[in-house]
Amino acid sequence: MPVLAALLLTAGQAASPSPAAAAPASPPPTPGATCQSAPYRQFDFWIGEWQVTNQRPPAGRTPPPAKSRITRILHGCAILEEYETTAGHGYAGKSLNLYDSNSQKWHQVWIDTGGTPLFLEGGLQGRSMVLMDVRKSQASGITWSQRITWTPLSGGTVRQHWEKSKDDGATWETVFDGLYRPRAGGAR
């Protein structure tokens, strides 16, 4: 009988809450509250639904028309880009963009239907968002730099200028010079 009494006493002690455990927990932070501060909003000029045209296509090539939808996701803590060519050309890509308060930099991860990723980082320079990716090719040993600059323009348009360099930034070549115009009937 003393063993049963000891078990009951031990079980009763384990079941009764301690004073610290009985205190109400503080409420969790409001989702996305941190992401409403100014640095997280620096890229908001790009949010919207866009018709995209390449202003400087490669010689002899007519680029296909494209559309892009840029939205805030995850309670405003990230920006999702969904890009695709129209008229059945089959090219598409997506990027996830976020501001990291620890490094105080913006980051973008881009992947397209060709399977080639970009890992960009940077930040606001004047009115433009400038992000870069610098990598050394395992095959050639050449260091490639990619720089993409988004600039808000008058009339609610945005220019996206994508450049690459294979000489550590001494010279740059345009890859894409896109003009983003608000799409008729699209959200802005």
C-alpha positions in Angstrom: 0.0 0.0 0.0 2.8 2.5 0.7 4.0 2.1 -2.9 0.5 2.9 -4.3 0.3 6.0 -2.1 3.8 7.1 -3.3 2.7 6.6 -6.9 -0.5 8.5 -6.4 1.3 11.3 -4.6 4.0 11.5 -7.4 1.3 11.5 -10.1 -0.7 14.2 -8.4 2.4 16.4 -8.1 3.3 15.9 -11.8 -0.3 16.8 -12.8 -0.5 20.0 -10.8 0.8 23.0 -12.6 3.7 24.9 -11.2 3.2 28.7 -10.7 5.5 29.5 -13.6 3.6 27.1 -15.9 0.3 28.6 -14.9 1.2 32.1 -16.1 -0.3 33.0 -19.4 2.0 32.9 -22.4 2.6 36.1 -24.2 0.8 36.3 -27.5 2.8 35.3 -30.6 3.9 38.3 -32.8 1.5 39.4 -35.4 2.4 37.6 -38.7 4.3 40.0 -41.0 4.5 42.9 -38.5 8.2 43.2 -38.9 7.9 43.2 -42.6 5.9 46.4 -42.7 8.9 48.6 -41.9 10.5 50.8 -44.6 13.4 48.6 -45.7 10.9 45.7 -46.5 8.9 48.1 -48.7 11.8 49.4 -50.9 10.9 47.0 -53.8 7.1 47.8 -53.7 7.4 49.8 -56.9 7.8 46.5 -58.8 4.5 45.0 -57.5 1.8 44.7 -60.0 0.7 42.9 -63.2 2.8 43.8 -66.2 3.1 43.6 -69.9 6.9 43.2 -70.6 8.8 44.1 -73.7 12.5 43.8 -74.4 13.7 47.2 -75.5 17.0 45.9 -77.0 16.5 42.4 -78.3 19.5 40.5 -79.8 20.2 41.5 -83.5 17.8 39.8 -85.9 15.5 38.4 -83.2 12.0 39.6 -82.3 11.4 38.8 -78.6 8.1 37.2 -77.7 5.7 39.3 -75.7 5.7 38.5 -72.0 3.7 39.1 -68.9 4.8 39.3 -65.3 2.8 39.2 -62.0 4.6 40.5 -58.9 2.9 40.0 -55.6 3.7 40.2 -51.9 3.4 36.9 -50.1 4.0 35.5 -46.6 2.3 38.4 -44.8 4.4 40.9 -46.8 7.7 39.3 -45.9 8.6 38.3 -49.5 7.9 39.2 -53.1 7.0 36.6 -55.7 7.6 37.2 -59.4 5.9 35.0 -62.0 7.2 35.7 -65.5 6.1 34.0 -68.7 6.2 34.6 -72.4 2.8 34.6 -74.1 1.5 33.2 -77.4 2.8 29.7 -76.7 6.5 30.4 -76.6 6.9 28.3 -73.4 9.5 30.3 -71.5 8.7 31.0 -67.9 10.5 31.8 -64.6 9.9 32.7 -61.0 11.8 34.6 -58.4 11.5 34.9 -54.7 12.7 38.3 -53.3 13.3 39.1 -49.7 14.9 41.7 -47.4 17.3 40.3 -44.8 17.4 42.6 -41.8 20.6 40.9 -40.5 22.7 41.6 -43.6 20.5 44.7 -44.6 20.5 43.3 -48.1 17.9 42.2 -50.6 18.1 38.7 -52.0 16.6 37.2 -55.1 16.5 33.5 -56.2 15.5 33.1 -59.8 14.9 29.9 -61.7 13.5 29.5 -65.2 12.4 26.8 -67.6 16.0 26.5 -68.8 17.1 25.4 -65.3 19.7 28.1 -64.8 19.4 29.8 -61.4 20.5 33.2 -60.3 21.3 34.1 -56.7 21.3 37.8 -56.5 21.9 40.2 -53.6 22.2 43.9 -53.2 19.9 46.8 -52.4 18.5 50.2 -53.1 20.8 52.6 -54.9 19.1 56.0 -55.3 15.7 55.1 -56.7 16.9 51.8 -58.3 17.1 48.3 -56.9 20.4 46.8 -57.9 21.1 43.1 -57.3 24.1 41.1 -58.4 25.3 37.5 -58.7 29.0 36.7 -59.0 30.1 33.1 -59.7 33.2 31.3 -61.1 32.5 28.8 -63.8 33.8 25.4 -62.9 34.3 24.5 -66.6 36.0 27.6 -67.9 37.4 29.2 -64.7 35.9 32.5 -65.8 34.2 34.7 -63.2 30.8 35.7 -64.4 28.9 38.7 -62.9 25.2 39.3 -63.4 23.7 42.7 -62.5 20.0 43.5 -62.6 18.8 47.0 -62.0 15.1 47.8 -61.6 14.2 51.5 -61.9 10.7 53.1 -61.5 10.0 55.4 -64.4 7.3 58.1 -65.0 3.9 56.9 -66.0 4.0 53.9 -63.6 6.4 51.8 -65.7 9.5 50.0 -64.5 12.7 49.3 -66.4 14.6 46.1 -65.7 18.1 46.2 -67.1 20.0 42.9 -66.9 23.7 42.9 -67.7 26.5 40.4 -67.5 30.3 40.7 -67.3 33.0 38.1 -67.7 35.9 40.4 -66.8 35.1 41.1 -63.2 32.9 44.1 -64.1 35.3 46.0 -66.3 32.8 45.8 -69.2 29.1 44.9 -69.2 26.9 43.4 -71.9 23.1 43.8 -71.9 21.2 40.5 -71.6 17.7 41.9 -71.3 16.4 45.5 -71.2 12.8 45.1 -70.2 10.1 47.7 -69.9 7.3 46.7 -67.5 4.0 48.5 -68.4 0.9 48.0 -66.3 -1.3 45.3 -67.8 -4.8 46.4 -68.8 -7.1 45.2 -66.1 -4.2 44.0 -63.9 -3.8 44.8 -60.2 -1.4 47.6 -59.3 
